[in-house]
Amino acid sequence: MRDDARRKRHEAITAAAYALLEERGYAGTSMLTIARAAKASNETLYRWYGDKQGLFAEMVRDNAATSRALLDRAIADQGDPLEALARLGPVLLGMVLGDRAVLLNRAAAADASGELGAAISAEGREAVRPLLVDLMRRVAGDDAAEGLVEVYLGLLIGDMQIRRAIGAMPPPDQATIEARAARAMTAFLKLLKD
């Protein structure tokens, strides 16, 4: 299958999976129901993703891809790490507060098996966090990098992700995301100077 055709097929499969996840939750969504909704064969889903957890892990990777790509470029080009962090903030915040991430987090909270939460952690936070730590090493050295990542993420995201997941906060518009990211960066820079 050509790359373009496979990408379109993957997008149809993940769109069906998100729709079923919203309707039925993680436990109520099977590879067969996803295949039927996407008008794909069950064999294709198992061949491409391995199993349901593999499919949802791929969906989390897709969701975090832009943030990972920005971090990869920032680390590779050896430019100003603080400028890279300022560019990353709105992208990362928009991703974690986006509809797809919120839907995945809601479903993970209701998933008694813990499978979806494990996939979200492994393919989201645990895939992006080491890249952030590498970037922070260039800001303040090895000893402070881990702590600075936690401080930065706390300033950037705070309780907004959980508030979105429980429905206590509407989806923010781009201006709100950019303003929050700018405030987080200003506060972070102030903490670095102190």
C-alpha atoms as one frame of an Amber mdcrd trajectory, in Angstrom:
protein
   0.000   0.000   0.000   1.357   3.413  -0.941   2.306   5.730   1.914  -0.414
   8.268   1.083  -3.116   5.590   0.900  -1.898   3.996   4.129  -1.880   7.374
   5.906  -5.469   8.042   4.796  -6.493   4.544   5.910  -4.786   5.100   9.277
  -6.635   8.414   9.695  -9.983   6.717   8.959  -9.206   3.966  11.460  -8.207
   6.391  14.207 -11.224   8.623  13.524 -13.465   5.571  13.957 -11.591   4.582
  17.112 -12.022   8.062  18.636 -15.748   8.070  17.821 -16.231   4.645  19.391
 -14.084   5.589  22.384 -16.342   8.564  23.040 -19.506   6.484  22.611 -18.506
   3.228  24.336 -15.367   3.881  26.371 -12.161   1.885  26.117 -13.550  -1.403
  27.450 -16.537  -1.225  25.088 -14.422  -0.576  22.020 -12.989  -3.609  20.256
 -10.774  -4.024  17.240 -13.733  -5.579  15.407 -16.041  -2.617  16.103 -13.294
  -0.212  15.027 -12.685  -2.233  11.837 -16.383  -2.212  11.003 -16.769   1.508
  11.688 -13.679   2.299   9.581 -14.765  -0.110   6.835 -11.467  -1.926   7.214
 -10.700  -5.561   7.800 -10.060  -6.798  11.304  -6.938  -8.494   9.922  -5.572
  -5.139   8.743  -5.980  -3.636  12.202  -4.199  -6.547  13.866  -1.448  -6.563
  11.219  -0.831  -2.808  11.521  -1.244  -2.302  15.275  -0.879  -5.713  16.911
  -3.834  -5.289  19.247  -6.175  -2.682  20.690  -3.543  -1.336  23.056  -1.156
  -0.981  20.114  -3.737   0.986  18.129  -4.439   3.358  21.006  -0.703   3.743
  21.677  -0.311   4.784  18.029  -3.140   7.305  18.480  -1.307   8.816  21.478
   1.942   8.938  19.459   0.087  10.705  16.647  -1.310  13.235  19.117   2.122
  13.994  20.598   4.020  13.954  17.281   4.220  17.726  16.776   5.602  18.320
  20.274   8.159  15.546  19.844   9.211  16.900  16.439   9.733  20.408  17.847
  11.855  19.025  20.673  13.851  16.781  18.343  14.670  19.770  16.114  15.568
  21.971  19.084  17.933  19.345  20.448  19.512  18.649  17.057  20.048  22.263
  15.990  21.703  23.318  19.266  19.966  26.720  19.129  18.832  28.714  22.143
  17.000  26.236  24.390  14.828  28.967  25.916  13.635  30.061  22.469  12.819
  26.426  21.704  10.896  26.176  24.975   8.931  29.310  24.110   7.987  27.785
  20.727   7.099  24.470  22.337   4.799  25.860  25.037   1.733  26.685  22.915
   2.078  23.467  20.893   2.355  21.254  23.971  -0.436  23.038  25.815  -2.715
  22.907  22.777  -2.057  19.181  22.467  -2.757  18.257  26.103  -5.906  20.409
  26.179  -7.124  19.299  22.747 -10.253  17.246  22.233  -8.397  14.049  21.368
  -6.145  14.151  24.436  -9.120  14.963  26.654 -11.118  12.064  25.203  -8.192
   9.683  25.717  -7.715  10.869  29.309 -11.423  10.551  30.133 -11.487   7.037
  28.732  -8.298   6.122  30.595  -9.791   7.325  33.882 -12.756   5.002  33.352
 -10.643   2.036  32.184 -10.342  -0.370  35.103  -7.687  -2.427  33.285  -5.248
   0.502  33.244  -4.196  -0.392  29.675  -5.140   2.920  28.122  -3.537   4.936
  30.919  -0.330   2.945  30.478  -0.344   3.652  26.731  -0.959   7.364  27.306
   1.863   7.532  29.823   4.343   5.555  27.723   3.646   7.194  24.367   2.821
  10.681  25.613   4.478  11.964  28.749   7.282   9.400  28.932   8.147   9.929
  25.261   8.176  13.741  25.467   9.614  14.212  28.970  13.139  12.864  28.247
  13.395  15.275  25.320  12.402  18.139  27.616  15.023  17.003  30.122  17.675
  17.035  27.357  16.643  20.569  26.439  16.703  21.683  30.097  20.233  20.319
  30.506  21.301  23.055  28.117  19.502  25.626  30.285  20.879  24.694  33.695
  22.989  21.545  33.596  22.408  17.918  34.512  21.631  18.384  38.193  18.767
  20.835  37.710  17.222  19.526  34.454  14.708  17.071  35.955  13.392  19.574
  38.478  13.158  22.344  35.897  11.006  20.149  33.653   8.543  19.637  36.507
   8.502  23.362  37.285   7.989  24.297  33.630   5.204  21.755  33.083   3.510
  22.887  36.288   3.604  26.506  35.160   2.454  25.646  31.644  -0.274  23.088
  32.289  -1.108  23.405  35.974  -4.551  21.921  36.593  -5.901  22.828  33.148
  -5.669  19.287  31.771  -7.676  17.744  34.602 -10.183  20.604  34.474 -10.686
  19.907  30.752 -11.003  16.170  31.389 -13.722  16.599  34.024 -15.617  19.170
  31.959 -14.933  22.077  34.317 -13.208  24.067  31.590 -14.219  24.581  27.956
 -11.720  24.032  25.150  -9.423  27.064  25.116  -9.007  29.061  21.929  -5.571
  29.650  20.407  -5.254  33.128  21.947  -5.864  31.680  25.425  -3.310  28.933
  24.831  -0.690  31.383  23.607  -1.320  33.776  26.511  -1.001  30.944  29.051
   2.208  29.695  27.417   3.663  33.230  27.431   2.809  33.696  31.133   4.372
  30.330  31.940   7.541  31.269  30.061   7.767  34.654  31.812   7.362  33.008
  35.209   9.894  30.306  34.301  12.483  32.874  33.228  11.936  34.795  36.451
  12.526  31.633  38.490  15.728  30.944  36.553  17.081  34.381  37.445  16.248
  34.062  41.151
